[in-house]
Each structure stands twice: as structure tokens, then as C-alpha cells.
């Protein structure tokens, strides 16, 4: 079964929205830019945020089972993010061939 590498590309943070709507006013503390995970099952990799996994899972499964996304330069790659509007994290998903 193929695997996917998930790389944290970018962490973003909107301080104004955080101050107005969140209890914790800080960027996501679970990921660091450049951090990598290898995924090869239906479960998130160890240490991966469950909310972020739910957000990127459909894209991950598409790549894992050989699908691709129109408009991407590399058919084995996709850029996805978690849906936290205050502190989103952007991920690069790459299908790794055996």
C-alpha cells in the first residue's frame, strides 16, 4: 500500500480574530513549519491533530488510492489546510510510491 508524506508548510495566525473570539491568543502549538509525518493507514499519524486530520483526510485518501487533483503541477501532491479560521495550518500531502 502506498504511503503519504504530510509536511507542515505554513502556520498562520490572525491576532485580531483571536483576541475577539478565542480563549487562547496564540498560533497553533501542535505543529512546527517543516515538520513531517508519514501516513499509511486510515488513522492519523501519531501526534497529528485530530481536527486537522478530519480536514485533510479526504485529500489524503484520494492520493493514497491513486487519485490526483486537477491544477496541481505534480499529480502526486496536494496542498490542504485545517479549517481553523484564526490559526490555520497549511500542509503539503505527497503520495510516496513503493
Buried (B, 14 or more C-beta within 10 A) or exposed (E): EEBBBBBBBBBBBBEEEBEEEBEEBEBBEBBEEEBEBEBEEEEBBEEBBEEBBEBBBEBBEBBBEEEBBEEEEEEBBBBBBBEBEBBBBBBBBBBBEE
